[in-house]
């Protein structure tokens, strides 16, 4: 059963952009933001199964030079999806696998 996870990633000092650029093109990634707070990067990604999430963390995030730590928060339920009525949005197509997950990727908020 498809599932989504929010993943917080800590990057080494001065390496947030580099690590984010390595994560952003990965097929599972729907949204990536460089942030303030405990994590340098937040990633929202979709997976076919929890095994897919495990593989993503170990073999894709874990091997990125500069990625120091990652913590995943598996979504149990999704109560709200963009776009809100007032938020401008740009919808990206199936090239990012969004149709597969039936969840739009919204940018430009």
DSSP file (Angstrom, degrees, kcal/mol; ACC not computed):
  #  RESIDUE AA STRUCTURE BP1 BP2  ACC     N-H-->O    O-->H-N    N-H-->O    O-->H-N    TCO  KAPPA ALPHA  PHI   PSI    X-CA   Y-CA   Z-CA
    1    1 A X              0   0    0      0, 0.0    46,-0.1     0, 0.0    49,-0.0   0.000 360.0 360.0 360.0 128.9    0.0    0.0    0.0
    2    2 A X        +     0   0    0     47,-0.1     2,-0.3    44,-0.1    46,-0.2  -0.267 360.0 178.6 -59.7 145.0    1.5    3.4   -1.0
    3    3 A X  E     -A   47   0A   0     44,-2.7    44,-3.2    46,-0.1     2,-0.3  -0.961  19.0-137.8-144.8 162.1    2.5    5.6    1.9
    4    4 A X  E     -A   46   0A   0     71,-0.4    71,-3.0    -2,-0.3     2,-0.3  -0.881  14.3-168.7-121.0 152.7    4.1    9.0    2.5
    5    5 A X  E     -AB  45  74A   0     40,-2.3    40,-2.4    -2,-0.3     2,-0.5  -0.998  19.9-139.8-140.3 144.8    6.7   10.2    4.9
    6    6 A X  E     -AB  44  73A   0     67,-2.5    67,-2.9    -2,-0.3     2,-0.5  -0.912  28.6-162.7 -96.2 128.2    8.1   13.5    6.0
    7    7 A X  E     -AB  43  72A   0     36,-3.3    36,-2.5    -2,-0.5     2,-0.5  -0.963   9.8-155.2-122.4 122.5   11.8   13.2    6.4
    8    8 A X  E     -AB  42  71A   0     63,-2.9    63,-2.6    -2,-0.5     2,-0.4  -0.831  15.4-167.4 -94.0 131.5   14.0   15.6    8.3
    9    9 A X  E     -AB  41  70A   0     32,-2.8    32,-2.0    -2,-0.5    31,-1.4  -0.974  11.2-154.1-124.0 131.2   17.7   15.7    7.1
   10   10 A X  E     - B   0  69A   0     59,-3.0    58,-2.7    -2,-0.4    59,-1.4  -0.894  16.0-160.4-100.6 132.6   20.6   17.3    8.9
   11   11 A X  E     - B   0  67A   0     -2,-0.5    56,-0.2    56,-0.2     5,-0.2  -0.743  25.7 -97.0-108.0 158.1   23.5   18.3    6.6
   12   12 A X    >   -     0   0    0     54,-2.4     3,-2.3    -2,-0.3     4,-0.2  -0.236  67.3 -61.6 -65.1 163.9   27.1   19.0    7.5
   13   13 A X  T 3  S-     0   0    0      1,-0.3    -1,-0.2     2,-0.1     0, 0.0  -0.227 123.8  -0.1 -53.4 126.8   28.1   22.7    8.1
   14   14 A X  T 3  S+     0   0    0     -3,-0.1    -1,-0.3     1,-0.1     4,-0.2   0.613 108.5 100.2  72.5  13.4   27.5   24.7    4.9
   15   15 A X    <>  +     0   0    0     -3,-2.3     4,-2.6    51,-0.1     5,-0.3   0.283  39.2 105.7-116.2  11.1   26.3   21.7    3.0
   16   16 A X  H  > S+     0   0    0     -4,-0.2     4,-2.7     1,-0.2     5,-0.2   0.915  84.3  46.2 -58.1 -46.6   22.5   22.2    3.0
   17   17 A X  H  > S+     0   0    0      2,-0.2     4,-2.5     1,-0.2    -1,-0.2   0.929 113.6  48.8 -63.6 -45.0   22.3   23.3   -0.6
   18   18 A X  H  > S+     0   0    0      2,-0.2     4,-1.2     1,-0.2    -2,-0.2   0.914 114.6  44.5 -61.0 -45.4   24.5   20.5   -1.8
   19   19 A X  H  X S+     0   0    0     -4,-2.6     4,-1.7     2,-0.2     3,-0.3   0.917 113.1  51.3 -67.5 -43.2   22.6   17.8    0.0
   20   20 A X  H  X S+     0   0    0     -4,-2.7     4,-2.8    -5,-0.3    -2,-0.2   0.896 107.6  52.9 -60.0 -41.2   19.3   19.2   -1.0
   21   21 A X  H  X S+     0   0    0     -4,-2.5     4,-0.6     1,-0.2    -1,-0.2   0.801 109.2  50.0 -65.5 -28.7   20.4   19.3   -4.7
   22   22 A X  H  < S+     0   0    0     -4,-1.2    -1,-0.2    -3,-0.3    -2,-0.2   0.818 116.5  40.8 -76.8 -31.7   21.3   15.6   -4.4
   23   23 A X  H >< S+     0   0    0     -4,-1.7     3,-2.1     1,-0.1     6,-0.2   0.874  99.2  73.1 -83.5 -39.7   17.9   14.6   -2.8
   24   24 A X  H 3< S+     0   0    0     -4,-2.8    -1,-0.1     1,-0.3    -2,-0.1   0.807  95.0  49.1 -51.3 -42.8   15.6   16.7   -5.0
   25   25 A X  T 3< S+     0   0    0     -4,-0.6    -1,-0.3     3,-0.1    -2,-0.1   0.560  80.4 120.3 -79.4  -3.6   15.8   14.7   -8.2
   26   26 A X  S X  S-     0   0    0     -3,-2.1     3,-1.7     1,-0.1    -3,-0.0  -0.357  71.7-124.0 -63.4 138.6   15.2   11.4   -6.5
   27   27 A X  T 3  S+     0   0    0      1,-0.3    -1,-0.1    18,-0.0    19,-0.1   0.791 106.8  54.1 -54.4 -36.2   12.0    9.7   -7.9
   28   28 A X  T 3  S+     0   0    0     17,-0.1    18,-2.2     2,-0.0     2,-0.3   0.672  85.4 102.5 -75.3 -17.6   10.3    9.3   -4.5
   29   29 A X  E <   +C   45   0A   0     -3,-1.7    16,-0.2    -6,-0.2     3,-0.1  -0.530  33.7 165.3 -79.4 126.5   10.6   13.0   -3.6
   30   30 A X  E    S+     0   0A   0     14,-2.8     2,-0.3     1,-0.4    15,-0.2   0.665  71.6  12.1-105.5 -28.0    7.5   15.2   -4.0
   31   31 A X  E     -C   44   0A   0     13,-1.5    13,-2.6    74,-0.1    -1,-0.4  -0.986  59.9-178.9-154.1 137.3    8.5   18.2   -2.0
   32   32 A X  E     +C   43   0A   0     -2,-0.3     2,-0.4    11,-0.2    11,-0.2  -0.994   5.6 176.4-141.6 134.9   11.8   19.5   -0.6
   33   33 A X  E     -C   42   0A   0      9,-2.3     9,-2.7    -2,-0.4     2,-0.5  -1.000  28.6-133.4-138.5 138.6   12.5   22.6    1.4
   34   34 A X  E     +C   41   0A   0     -2,-0.4     7,-0.3     7,-0.2     2,-0.2  -0.789  45.2 179.9 -84.2 133.0   15.6   24.0    3.1
   35   35 A X        -     0   0    0      5,-2.7     2,-0.2    -2,-0.5    -1,-0.0  -0.718  32.7-116.5-132.0 173.4   14.5   25.1    6.5
   36   36 A X  S    S+     0   0    0     -2,-0.2     3,-0.4     2,-0.0     2,-0.3  -0.636  74.1  49.8 -98.7 168.2   15.3   26.6    9.8
   37   37 A X  S    S-     0   0    0     -2,-0.2    -2,-0.1     1,-0.2     0, 0.0  -0.678 112.3 -22.3 105.1-157.5   15.0   24.5   13.0
   38   38 A X  S    S+     0   0    0     -2,-0.3     2,-0.4     2,-0.0    -1,-0.2   0.761 126.5  49.7 -66.6 -27.4   16.3   21.1   14.0
   39   39 A X        -     0   0    0     -3,-0.4   -29,-0.2     1,-0.1    -4,-0.1  -0.905  64.3-153.2-116.6 143.9   16.6   19.9   10.4
   40   40 A X  S    S+     0   0    0    -31,-1.4    -5,-2.7    -2,-0.4     2,-0.4   0.781  86.3  28.5 -79.4 -29.2   18.3   21.6    7.5
   41   41 A X  E     -AC   9  34A   0    -32,-2.0   -32,-2.8    -7,-0.3     2,-0.4  -0.994  63.4-159.4-136.8 137.5   16.1   20.0    4.9
   42   42 A X  E     -AC   8  33A   0     -9,-2.7    -9,-2.3    -2,-0.4     2,-0.4  -0.982  14.3-171.4-116.9 132.7   12.5   18.6    5.0
   43   43 A X  E     -AC   7  32A   0    -36,-2.5   -36,-3.3    -2,-0.4     2,-0.6  -0.976  13.9-160.1-124.8 132.8   11.5   16.1    2.3
   44   44 A X  E     +AC   6  31A   0    -13,-2.6   -14,-2.8    -2,-0.4   -13,-1.5  -0.973  28.5 170.4-109.7 120.5    8.0   14.8    1.6
   45   45 A X  E     -AC   5  29A   0    -40,-2.4   -40,-2.3    -2,-0.6     2,-0.4  -0.917  26.8-136.4-134.7 155.2    8.3   11.5   -0.3
   46   46 A X  E     -A    4   0A   0    -18,-2.2     2,-0.3    -2,-0.3   -42,-0.2  -0.880  20.1-174.3-115.5 145.7    6.0    8.6   -1.4
   47   47 A X  E     -A    3   0A   0    -44,-3.2   -44,-2.7    -2,-0.4     3,-0.1  -0.963  33.9-133.4-138.8 151.0    6.7    4.9   -1.2
   48   48 A X  S    S-     0   0    0     -2,-0.3     2,-0.3   -46,-0.2    -1,-0.1   0.792  91.9 -13.8 -68.9 -29.4    5.1    1.7   -2.4
   49   49 A X  S  > S-     0   0    0    -46,-0.1     4,-1.5   -47,-0.1    -1,-0.1  -0.943  75.4 -91.0-161.0 173.1    5.8    0.2    1.1
   50   50 A X  H  > S+     0   0    0     -2,-0.3     4,-2.4     1,-0.2     5,-0.1   0.797 124.8  60.4 -67.3 -27.3    7.6    0.7    4.4
   51   51 A X  H  > S+     0   0    0      2,-0.2     4,-2.5     1,-0.2    -1,-0.2   0.875 101.7  53.3 -65.2 -35.9   10.4   -1.4    2.8
   52   52 A X  H  > S+     0   0    0      2,-0.2     4,-2.3     1,-0.2    -2,-0.2   0.891 108.7  48.9 -64.2 -39.8   10.7    1.3    0.1
   53   53 A X  H  X S+     0   0    0     -4,-1.5     4,-2.5     2,-0.2    -2,-0.2   0.930 111.1  50.0 -63.3 -45.8   11.0    3.9    2.8
   54   54 A X  H  X S+     0   0    0     -4,-2.4     4,-2.3     1,-0.2     5,-0.2   0.915 112.0  47.3 -59.5 -44.6   13.7    1.9    4.5
   55   55 A X  H  X>S+     0   0    0     -4,-2.5     4,-3.1     1,-0.2     5,-0.6   0.899 110.4  53.2 -64.0 -41.2   15.6    1.4    1.3
   56   56 A X  I  X>S+     0   0    0     -4,-2.3     5,-2.5     1,-0.2     4,-1.3   0.924 111.8  45.1 -59.5 -46.4   15.3    5.1    0.5
   57   57 A X  I  <>S+     0   0    0     -4,-2.5     5,-1.9     3,-0.2    -2,-0.2   0.909 122.4  35.6 -65.7 -42.7   16.8    6.1    3.8
   58   58 A X  I  <5S+     0   0    0     -4,-2.3    -2,-0.2    -5,-0.2    -3,-0.2   0.916 128.7  27.7 -81.0 -43.8   19.6    3.6    3.7
   59   59 A X  I  <5S+     0   0    0     -4,-3.1    -3,-0.2    -5,-0.2    -2,-0.2   0.598 131.5  27.7-101.9 -10.1   20.6    3.4    0.1
   60   60 A X  I  <<S+     0   0    0     -4,-1.3    -3,-0.2    -5,-0.6     4,-0.2   0.766 131.0  26.5-113.9 -52.6   19.7    6.9   -1.2
   61   61 A X  I > <S+     0   0    0     -5,-2.5     3,-1.7     1,-0.2     6,-0.2   0.921 118.4  57.7 -76.3 -44.6   19.8    9.4    1.6
   62   62 A X  T 3 <S+     0   0    0     -5,-1.9    -1,-0.2    -6,-0.4    -3,-0.1   0.682 105.1  50.7 -62.8 -19.6   22.4    7.5    3.7
   63   63 A X  T 3  S+     0   0    0     -3,-0.1     2,-0.5     2,-0.1    -1,-0.3   0.448  80.6 113.0 -98.7  -1.2   25.0    7.5    1.0
   64   64 A X  S X  S-     0   0    0     -3,-1.7     3,-2.0    -4,-0.2     2,-0.3  -0.599  73.5-121.4 -75.9 123.4   24.9   11.3    0.2
   65   65 A X  T 3  S+     0   0    0     -2,-0.5     3,-0.1     1,-0.3    -1,-0.1  -0.479  99.6  23.8 -63.8 124.4   28.1   13.0    1.1
   66   66 A X  T 3  S+     0   0    0      1,-0.3   -54,-2.4    -2,-0.3     2,-0.8   0.186  86.9 120.6 102.1 -15.7   27.3   15.7    3.6
   67   67 A X  E <   +B   11   0A   0     -3,-2.0    -1,-0.3   -56,-0.2   -56,-0.2  -0.746  34.8 175.3 -81.7 114.4   24.0   14.1    4.9
   68   68 A X  E     -     0   0A   0    -58,-2.7     2,-0.3    -2,-0.8   -57,-0.2   0.824  58.1  -2.9 -92.4 -35.0   24.6   13.6    8.6
   69   69 A X  E     -B   10   0A   0    -59,-1.4   -59,-3.0     2,-0.0     2,-0.4  -0.986  54.2-165.5-159.5 144.7   21.3   12.3    9.9
   70   70 A X  E     -B    9   0A   0     -2,-0.3     2,-0.4   -61,-0.2   -61,-0.2  -1.000   2.2-171.0-136.5 140.7   17.8   11.6    8.7
   71   71 A X  E     -B    8   0A   0    -63,-2.6   -63,-2.9    -2,-0.4     2,-0.4  -0.997  12.5-150.8-131.9 128.3   14.6   11.0   10.6
   72   72 A X  E     -B    7   0A   0     -2,-0.4     2,-0.5   -65,-0.2   -65,-0.2  -0.799   7.9-163.9-104.8 140.6   11.4    9.8    9.0
   73   73 A X  E     -B    6   0A   0    -67,-2.9   -67,-2.5    -2,-0.4     2,-0.3  -0.931  19.4-145.3-120.8 101.9    7.9   10.5   10.1
   74   74 A X  E     -B    5   0A   0     -2,-0.5     2,-0.5   -69,-0.2   -69,-0.3  -0.505  18.5-122.0 -71.9 129.7    5.5    8.1    8.4
   75   75 A X        -     0   0    0    -71,-3.0   -71,-0.4    -2,-0.3     3,-0.1  -0.605  26.9-177.4 -75.6 122.4    2.1    9.7    7.6
   76   76 A X  S    S-     0   0    0     -2,-0.5     2,-0.3     1,-0.4    -1,-0.2   0.805  75.2  -2.9 -85.2 -34.6   -0.7    7.7    9.3
   77   77 A X        -     0   0    0      0, 0.0     2,-0.6     0, 0.0    -1,-0.4  -0.979  62.2-140.7-154.4 147.8   -3.4   10.0    7.7
   78   78 A X        +     0   0    0     -2,-0.3     3,-0.1    -3,-0.1    -3,-0.0  -0.961  19.6 176.0-114.7 116.5   -3.4   13.1    5.5
   79   79 A X        +     0   0    0     -2,-0.6     2,-0.3     1,-0.2    -1,-0.1   0.680  66.1  25.9 -94.9 -20.9   -6.0   15.6    6.5
   80   80 A X        -     0   0    0      4,-0.0     2,-0.4     2,-0.0    -1,-0.2  -0.999  59.4-170.7-147.4 140.7   -5.3   18.4    4.1
   81   81 A X        -     0   0    0     -2,-0.3    -3,-0.0     2,-0.1     2,-0.0  -0.983  34.0 -81.6-129.6 141.5   -3.6   18.7    0.7
   82   82 A X  S    S+     0   0    0     -2,-0.4    22,-0.2    22,-0.2     2,-0.1  -0.341  87.3  73.2 -65.2 161.6   -2.6   21.8   -1.1
   83   83 A X        -     0   0    0      1,-0.2    -2,-0.1     4,-0.1     2,-0.1   0.501  60.9-162.2 -87.3 147.2   -3.7   23.9   -2.8
   84   84 A X    >   -     0   0    0      4,-0.1     3,-0.6     1,-0.1    -1,-0.2  -0.421  38.1-102.4 -76.9 167.3   -5.7   25.9   -0.4
   85   85 A X  T 3  S+     0   0    0      1,-0.2    -1,-0.1    -2,-0.1    -3,-0.0   0.812 121.1  39.6 -62.8 -29.0   -8.3   28.2   -1.9
   86   86 A X  T 3  S+     0   0    0      2,-0.1     2,-0.5     0, 0.0    -1,-0.2   0.555  93.7  97.3 -99.3  -8.0   -6.1   31.2   -1.5
   87   87 A X    <   -     0   0    0     -3,-0.6    -4,-0.1     1,-0.0     2,-0.1  -0.696  68.9-134.0 -89.5 127.1   -2.7   29.7   -2.4
   88   88 A X        -     0   0    0     -2,-0.5     2,-0.3    20,-0.2    -4,-0.1  -0.447  34.0-173.0 -68.3 150.9   -1.3   30.2   -5.9
   89   89 A X        -     0   0    0     -2,-0.1     2,-0.4    17,-0.1    19,-0.1  -0.983  30.4-150.7-147.7 157.7    0.1   27.0   -7.3
   90   90 A X  E     -D  107   0B   0     17,-0.8    17,-0.9    -2,-0.3     2,-0.4  -0.990  24.5-145.6-125.8 119.2    1.9   25.4  -10.2
   91   91 A X  E     -D  106   0B   0     -2,-0.4     2,-0.3    15,-0.1    15,-0.1  -0.722   8.9-150.6 -89.7 131.5    1.1   21.8  -10.8
   92   92 A X        -     0   0    0     13,-1.0    13,-0.4    -2,-0.4     6,-0.0  -0.749  18.6-122.5 -98.8 150.8    3.8   19.5  -12.1
   93   93 A X    > > -     0   0    0     -2,-0.3     3,-1.5    11,-0.1     5,-0.6   0.092  39.1 -72.9 -84.4-166.3    3.1   16.6  -14.3
   94   94 A X  G > 5S+     0   0    0      1,-0.3     3,-2.7     3,-0.2     6,-0.2   0.595 108.1  89.8 -66.6 -13.3    3.6   12.8  -14.1
   95   95 A X  G 3 5S+     0   0    0      1,-0.3    -1,-0.3     2,-0.1    -2,-0.0   0.741  91.3  47.2 -59.9 -19.6    7.3   13.2  -14.8
   96   96 A X  G < 5S-     0   0    0     -3,-1.5    -1,-0.3   -68,-0.0    -2,-0.2   0.159 119.7-111.6-103.9  16.4    7.7   13.4  -11.0
   97   97 A X  T <>5S+     0   0    0     -3,-2.7     4,-1.1     1,-0.1    -3,-0.2   0.673  76.6 134.3  66.5  19.3    5.5   10.4  -10.4
   98   98 A X  H  >X +     0   0    0     -5,-0.6     5,-1.8     1,-0.2     4,-0.8   0.870  67.8  54.5 -69.8 -35.5    2.8   12.6   -8.8
   99   99 A X  H >45S+     0   0    0      1,-0.2     3,-0.5     2,-0.2    -1,-0.2   0.882 102.4  59.4 -63.9 -35.6    0.0   10.9  -10.8
  100  100 A X  H 345S+     0   0    0      1,-0.2    -1,-0.2    -6,-0.2    -2,-0.2   0.883 114.1  35.8 -57.4 -39.0    1.2    7.5   -9.5
  101  101 A X  H 3<5S-     0   0    0     -4,-1.1    -1,-0.2    -3,-0.2    -2,-0.2   0.484 104.1-131.2 -94.6  -3.6    0.6    8.8   -5.9
  102  102 A X  T <<5S+     0   0    0     -4,-0.8     2,-0.4    -3,-0.5    -3,-0.2   0.884  70.0 118.5  53.9  42.0   -2.5   10.8   -6.8
  103  103 A X      < -     0   0    0     -5,-1.8    -2,-0.2   -22,-0.0    -1,-0.2  -0.972  62.2-129.1-139.6 121.1   -1.1   13.7   -4.9
  104  104 A X        -     0   0    0     -2,-0.4     2,-0.6   -22,-0.2   -22,-0.2  -0.391  12.1-137.0 -72.2 145.7   -0.3   17.1   -6.6
  105  105 A X        -     0   0    0    -13,-0.4   -13,-1.0    -2,-0.1     2,-0.5  -0.916  24.3-163.4 -97.8 124.3    3.1   18.7   -6.1
  106  106 A X  E     +D   91   0B   0     -2,-0.6     2,-0.3   -15,-0.1     3,-0.2  -0.921  12.7 172.5-114.1 130.8    2.6   22.4   -5.5
  107  107 A X  E     +D   90   0B   0    -17,-0.9   -17,-0.8    -2,-0.5   -76,-0.0  -0.863  53.4  50.3-127.4 167.6    5.3   25.0   -5.8
  108  108 A X              0   0    0     -2,-0.3   -20,-0.2   -19,-0.1    -1,-0.1   0.737 360.0 360.0  80.6  24.3    5.3   28.7   -5.7
  109  109 A X              0   0    0     -3,-0.2   -21,-0.1   -22,-0.1    -1,-0.1   0.495 360.0 360.0 -75.8 360.0    3.3   29.1   -2.5
